[in-house]
Amino acid sequence: MISNLMTRPATTLAATTRVRIAVVGLNFGRLVVEELCSTPANKYIELVAVCDLDLARATRIANQYSIPAVSFDDLLNDPTIEAVGLFTGPVGRAKLIQKIIRAGKHVMTTKPFELDPAAASAVLEEADQLGKIVHLNSPGPRLPDDLQQVRTWENEFALGRPIAFRREVWASYREQANGTWYDDPKLCPVAPIFRLGIYLINDMIRLFGSVEAVQVMHSRIFTDRPTPDNAQLTLQFANGVIGNIFASFCIDDGQHYANTMTLNYERGTIYRNVGPHENGTAHARSHMSVVARIGPDQTTTEYADLGDASCGYQWHEFARAIRFGRSPEHVSDETIVAGIRVISAMARSEQSGRIERVFSA
């Protein structure tokens, strides 16, 4: 049952007990373990166990943090574990989430949530029916700071209808084939978009709504994997917006993961992290500006420097939802699945080389 944050009990989240969580999947999940043990997240979340198919890795990380390494079945059967951080690969993740929620536990997981839109939709619906929380880092439950600033400027400066956007994210990888899902075009379609650009897809869906069609171009420049390392995705939205998402593993300019954004409207343009920034800071901040038409011969410019939560785990919101109920202000299940439908169409476009329609529910 969805409850409104405004009508919740007066008890504050800080006054409640921390949510007891186990992390499953320690290849990527090891970074989450570190985050839970060394950042303000541990004010709301208590890491109590880890789990991985690689027992040596699980034991090593468990010993490092003085917590037990457990099997997946033991984790599900432990009534003291309230939630699971699930950081396995995306293939079949909906089935694992289904097992976890049926065991009575909540889930924090990562992008890409699933490859199959139908499976993703079904497990989210079941979680709602069971009263279990399923959160992701993208799209996160709460609108991130940079997108909130976009909404503020849209209204403050009456920017009018959205017209177009450009989004970019890059890094410098020189990867070798290793037989993992990263090497399989069916499991990792348009690899740079699937692995990095998916954040940008989810952001744009939250701003501009449903996508009708997509088209892909990609290349292999430095990678030794059979999947591409340089790609762009063009999206056509139902409201007429056309946008481009570029993602690459080929660029080493000290601006890794800068996550740039240009949004064009009838009467203005919003920028995020466009242009060079001090090394090591661009990806961690949102350096934003808006240029708006405010009269026949007059424009105005405003700036904002924000923290960036568009790819972070919102642990506070996760704990709050578990303790007090899911907020109606949080991202909808349909918005989460909409991003997966775009990925599905993107995978078809990679194979066909054509524009592909995005199938609705």
C-alpha positions as CSV (number, residue, x, y, z in Angstrom):
1,M,0.0,0.0,0.0
2,I,1.4,3.4,-1.0
3,S,1.4,6.0,1.8
4,N,2.0,9.7,1.6
5,L,5.2,11.1,3.2
6,M,3.2,14.1,4.4
7,T,1.0,11.9,6.6
8,R,3.6,9.7,8.1
9,P,4.2,9.4,11.8
10,A,6.2,12.1,13.5
11,T,9.0,9.6,14.3
12,T,12.1,10.6,12.3
13,L,14.1,8.2,10.2
14,A,17.2,8.9,12.4
15,A,15.3,7.6,15.4
16,T,14.5,4.2,13.8
17,T,16.7,1.2,13.7
18,R,19.0,0.8,10.7
19,V,17.8,-1.4,7.9
20,R,19.8,-4.7,8.0
21,I,21.1,-5.5,4.5
22,A,23.1,-8.3,2.8
23,V,25.0,-7.6,-0.5
24,V,24.8,-10.2,-3.2
25,G,27.3,-10.1,-6.1
26,L,30.7,-8.8,-5.1
27,N,32.3,-8.0,-8.5
28,F,30.6,-4.7,-8.7
29,G,29.0,-5.0,-5.3
30,R,32.3,-4.7,-3.6
31,L,32.1,-0.9,-4.3
32,V,28.6,-0.8,-2.7
33,V,30.0,-2.7,0.3
34,E,32.6,0.0,0.7
35,E,30.0,2.8,0.3
36,L,27.8,1.3,2.9
37,C,30.7,1.0,5.4
38,S,32.4,4.4,4.8
39,T,29.8,7.0,4.0
40,P,26.7,8.5,5.6
41,A,24.7,5.6,4.1
42,N,25.5,3.6,7.3
43,K,23.4,6.0,9.3
44,Y,20.4,4.3,7.7
45,I,21.7,0.9,6.5
46,E,23.6,-1.8,8.5
47,L,25.6,-4.2,6.3
48,V,25.3,-7.6,8.0
49,A,26.4,-10.2,5.4
50,V,27.8,-10.7,1.9
51,C,27.2,-13.3,-0.7
52,D,29.0,-14.3,-4.0
53,L,29.4,-17.4,-6.1
54,D,33.2,-16.9,-5.8
55,L,33.6,-18.1,-2.2
56,A,37.2,-16.9,-1.9
57,R,36.1,-13.4,-2.9
58,A,33.1,-13.5,-0.5
59,T,35.3,-14.7,2.4
60,R,38.0,-12.0,1.7
61,I,35.5,-9.2,1.7
62,A,33.6,-10.6,4.7
63,N,36.8,-10.8,6.7
64,Q,37.7,-7.2,5.7
65,Y,34.5,-5.9,7.2
66,S,34.1,-8.4,10.0
67,I,30.7,-9.8,8.7
68,P,29.7,-13.3,7.6
69,A,29.8,-14.6,4.1
70,V,26.6,-16.6,3.5
71,S,25.0,-18.6,0.8
72,F,22.0,-17.1,-1.2
73,D,19.6,-19.7,0.3
74,D,20.8,-19.0,3.9
75,L,20.4,-15.3,3.3
76,L,16.8,-15.8,2.1
77,N,16.0,-17.9,5.1
78,D,17.5,-15.5,7.7
79,P,14.6,-13.5,9.2
80,T,17.0,-10.9,10.6
81,I,18.0,-9.8,7.1
82,E,15.5,-7.2,6.0
83,A,16.9,-6.2,2.6
84,V,19.2,-7.4,-0.2
85,G,21.5,-5.3,-2.3
86,L,21.5,-7.2,-5.6
87,F,24.5,-6.5,-7.8
88,T,24.6,-9.5,-10.1
89,G,24.6,-9.2,-13.9
90,P,21.3,-8.0,-15.5
91,V,20.4,-11.3,-17.2
92,G,17.6,-12.9,-15.3
93,R,17.8,-10.4,-12.4
94,A,14.0,-10.2,-12.3
95,K,13.9,-13.9,-11.3
96,L,16.3,-13.3,-8.4
97,I,14.4,-10.2,-7.3
98,Q,11.2,-12.4,-7.3
99,K,12.9,-14.9,-5.0
100,I,14.0,-12.2,-2.7
101,I,10.7,-10.4,-2.3
102,R,8.9,-13.7,-1.9
103,A,11.3,-14.4,1.0
104,G,9.9,-11.2,2.6
105,K,12.9,-8.9,1.9
106,H,13.3,-5.5,0.1
107,V,15.7,-4.9,-2.7
108,M,18.2,-2.3,-3.8
109,T,19.7,-3.1,-7.2
110,T,21.5,-1.4,-10.0
111,K,21.1,-0.5,-13.7
112,P,20.5,-2.1,-16.1
113,F,17.6,-3.6,-14.1
114,E,16.6,-6.2,-16.7
115,L,16.7,-6.9,-20.4
116,D,13.2,-8.1,-20.6
117,P,10.5,-5.4,-20.1
118,A,7.8,-7.9,-19.4
119,A,9.8,-9.7,-16.7
120,A,10.7,-6.3,-15.1
121,S,7.1,-5.1,-15.1
122,A,5.8,-8.4,-13.6
123,V,8.3,-8.4,-10.7
124,L,7.7,-4.7,-9.9
125,E,4.0,-5.4,-9.8
126,E,4.5,-8.4,-7.5
127,A,6.7,-6.3,-5.2
128,D,3.9,-3.7,-4.9
129,Q,1.4,-6.5,-4.1
130,L,3.7,-7.9,-1.4
131,G,4.4,-4.5,0.0
132,K,8.1,-4.8,-0.7
133,I,10.4,-2.0,-1.8
134,V,12.5,-2.3,-5.0
135,H,14.8,0.6,-5.6
136,L,17.5,1.2,-8.3
137,N,20.3,3.7,-8.7
138,S,18.8,4.6,-12.1
139,P,16.1,5.7,-12.2
140,G,16.4,6.5,-8.5
141,P,13.3,6.9,-6.4
142,R,13.6,10.6,-6.0
143,L,14.2,13.0,-8.9
144,P,18.0,13.8,-8.8
145,D,19.2,17.3,-8.0
146,D,20.1,18.2,-11.6
147,L,16.7,17.2,-13.0
148,Q,15.0,19.1,-10.1
149,Q,16.9,22.2,-11.2
150,V,15.8,21.6,-14.8
151,R,12.2,21.5,-13.6
152,T,12.7,24.7,-11.6
153,W,14.1,26.6,-14.5
154,E,11.5,25.3,-16.9
155,N,8.8,27.0,-14.7
156,E,10.8,30.0,-13.5
157,F,11.7,31.2,-17.1
158,A,8.7,29.8,-18.9
159,L,11.0,28.0,-21.3
160,G,8.0,26.5,-23.3
161,R,8.0,23.3,-25.2
162,P,11.1,21.0,-25.1
163,I,12.6,20.7,-28.6
164,A,15.8,18.6,-28.5
165,F,18.7,17.4,-26.3
166,R,22.3,16.1,-26.5
167,R,23.7,13.9,-23.8
168,E,27.3,12.6,-23.6
169,V,29.3,10.4,-21.3
170,W,32.8,8.9,-21.8
171,A,35.7,7.2,-20.2
172,S,38.9,5.5,-21.3
173,Y,38.8,1.7,-21.3
174,R,41.0,-0.7,-23.2
175,E,39.2,-3.9,-22.5
176,Q,40.1,-7.5,-23.3
177,A,37.6,-10.2,-24.0
178,N,37.0,-12.4,-20.9
179,G,33.9,-14.5,-21.7
180,T,31.6,-12.5,-19.4
181,W,28.2,-11.0,-20.4
182,Y,30.1,-7.8,-21.5
183,D,31.3,-9.8,-24.5
184,D,27.9,-10.9,-25.7
185,P,25.9,-8.5,-27.9
186,K,22.6,-10.1,-26.9
187,L,23.3,-9.6,-23.2
188,C,25.2,-6.3,-23.6
189,P,23.6,-4.5,-26.5
190,V,25.4,-1.3,-27.8
191,A,27.8,-1.8,-24.8
192,P,28.7,1.9,-24.1
193,I,25.1,2.9,-24.0
194,F,24.0,-0.1,-22.1
195,R,26.8,0.3,-19.5
196,L,27.1,4.1,-19.2
197,G,24.4,5.8,-21.3
198,I,21.5,4.0,-19.6
199,Y,21.6,6.6,-16.9
200,L,21.1,9.3,-19.5
201,I,18.2,7.3,-21.1
202,N,16.4,7.1,-17.8
203,D,17.0,10.8,-17.1
204,M,15.5,11.9,-20.4
205,I,12.4,9.7,-20.0
206,R,11.8,11.3,-16.6
207,L,12.0,14.8,-18.2
208,F,10.3,14.2,-21.6
209,G,8.1,11.1,-21.3
210,S,7.6,8.2,-23.6
211,V,10.0,7.3,-26.5
212,E,8.5,6.2,-29.8
213,A,11.5,5.2,-31.8
214,V,15.3,4.8,-31.6
215,Q,18.3,4.3,-34.0
216,V,21.8,3.2,-33.2
217,M,25.3,3.8,-34.7
218,H,28.4,2.2,-33.2
219,S,32.0,1.2,-33.8
220,R,34.9,-0.7,-32.3
221,I,38.1,1.4,-32.0
222,F,40.3,0.2,-29.1
223,T,38.4,-2.7,-27.5
224,D,39.3,-6.3,-27.9
225,R,35.8,-7.3,-26.9
226,P,33.3,-8.3,-29.7
227,T,31.0,-5.6,-28.4
228,P,31.5,-1.9,-29.4
229,D,33.3,0.7,-27.4
230,N,32.0,3.8,-29.2
231,A,28.2,4.5,-29.8
232,Q,25.4,6.9,-30.1
233,L,21.6,6.4,-29.7
234,T,19.1,8.8,-31.3
235,L,15.6,8.9,-29.7
236,Q,12.3,10.3,-30.9
237,F,9.8,11.1,-28.2
238,A,6.0,11.1,-28.4
239,N,5.9,14.8,-27.7
240,G,8.2,15.6,-30.7
241,V,11.5,15.9,-28.8
242,I,14.5,14.4,-30.7
243,G,17.7,13.7,-28.8
244,N,21.0,12.0,-29.0
245,I,23.0,10.1,-26.4
246,F,26.7,9.5,-27.1
247,A,28.7,7.1,-24.9
248,S,32.3,6.0,-25.4
249,F,35.0,4.0,-23.8
250,C,37.7,5.6,-26.0
251,I,38.3,9.1,-24.7
252,D,41.0,10.0,-22.2
253,D,40.8,13.8,-21.5
254,G,40.6,13.9,-17.7
255,Q,36.9,14.5,-17.9
256,H,35.7,10.9,-17.4
257,Y,32.0,10.4,-16.7
258,A,31.3,14.2,-17.0
259,N,27.8,13.3,-18.1
260,T,27.1,16.4,-20.2
261,M,23.6,17.7,-21.0
262,T,22.2,20.3,-23.4
263,L,18.4,20.8,-23.4
264,N,16.8,23.1,-26.0
265,Y,13.4,24.6,-25.4
266,E,11.2,27.1,-27.3
267,R,12.7,30.0,-25.3
268,G,15.9,28.9,-23.8
269,T,18.6,26.3,-23.3
270,I,19.8,24.5,-20.2
271,Y,23.4,23.2,-19.9
272,R,25.0,20.7,-17.5
273,N,28.8,20.1,-17.3
274,V,29.3,21.4,-20.9
275,G,32.9,22.4,-21.4
276,P,36.0,21.6,-19.4
277,H,36.1,21.4,-15.6
278,E,38.8,20.8,-13.0
279,N,40.1,17.2,-13.3
280,G,38.2,14.8,-11.1
281,T,35.2,17.1,-10.3
282,A,33.0,17.1,-13.3
283,H,31.4,13.7,-12.7
284,A,30.8,14.4,-9.1
285,R,29.0,17.8,-9.5
286,S,26.3,19.3,-11.7
287,H,27.7,22.6,-13.1
288,M,24.5,24.0,-14.6
289,S,23.3,27.1,-16.5
290,V,20.3,28.3,-18.3
291,V,20.0,31.0,-21.0
292,A,16.4,32.1,-21.5
293,R,14.6,34.6,-23.6
294,I,12.7,37.0,-21.4
295,G,11.7,39.7,-23.9
296,P,11.9,40.6,-27.6
297,D,15.5,41.8,-27.3
298,Q,16.5,40.4,-23.9
299,T,17.9,37.2,-22.5
300,T,19.0,36.2,-19.1
301,T,21.5,33.7,-17.7
302,E,21.5,31.9,-14.4
303,Y,24.0,29.4,-12.9
304,A,23.7,26.6,-10.3
305,D,26.4,24.3,-8.8
306,L,24.8,21.1,-7.4
307,G,25.6,17.7,-6.1
308,D,24.8,15.0,-8.6
309,A,22.6,12.1,-7.5
310,S,21.6,10.9,-11.0
311,C,23.6,7.7,-10.6
312,G,23.9,7.4,-6.9
313,Y,22.1,5.0,-4.5
314,Q,19.5,6.9,-2.5
315,W,20.0,4.9,0.7
316,H,18.1,7.4,2.8
317,E,15.0,7.1,0.5
318,F,15.4,3.3,0.6
319,A,15.4,3.2,4.4
320,R,12.5,5.7,4.6
321,A,10.4,3.7,2.2
322,I,11.0,0.5,4.1
323,R,10.2,2.1,7.5
324,F,7.3,4.3,6.5
325,G,6.0,3.1,3.1
326,R,6.6,4.0,-0.5
327,S,6.1,7.6,-1.4
328,P,3.8,8.6,-4.3
329,E,6.5,11.1,-5.2
330,H,8.9,8.3,-6.0
331,V,9.5,7.1,-9.6
332,S,6.7,5.0,-11.0
333,D,7.1,1.4,-12.0
334,E,6.0,2.4,-15.6
335,T,8.9,4.9,-15.8
336,I,11.4,2.2,-14.7
337,V,10.1,-0.2,-17.4
338,A,10.0,2.5,-20.0
339,G,13.8,2.7,-19.9
340,I,14.0,-1.1,-20.4
341,R,11.7,-0.9,-23.4
342,V,14.1,1.6,-25.0
343,I,17.0,-0.7,-24.3
344,S,15.0,-3.5,-26.0
345,A,14.4,-1.4,-29.1
346,M,18.1,-0.3,-29.0
347,A,19.2,-3.9,-29.1
348,R,17.0,-4.6,-32.2
349,S,18.4,-1.5,-33.9
350,E,21.9,-2.7,-33.3
351,Q,21.1,-5.9,-35.1
352,S,18.9,-4.4,-37.9
353,G,20.8,-1.1,-38.5
354,R,17.4,0.6,-38.9
355,I,15.0,2.8,-36.9
356,E,13.1,0.6,-34.4
357,R,9.8,1.3,-32.7
358,V,9.6,1.2,-28.9
359,F,6.8,-1.1,-28.0
360,S,4.4,0.3,-25.3
361,A,2.8,-1.8,-22.6
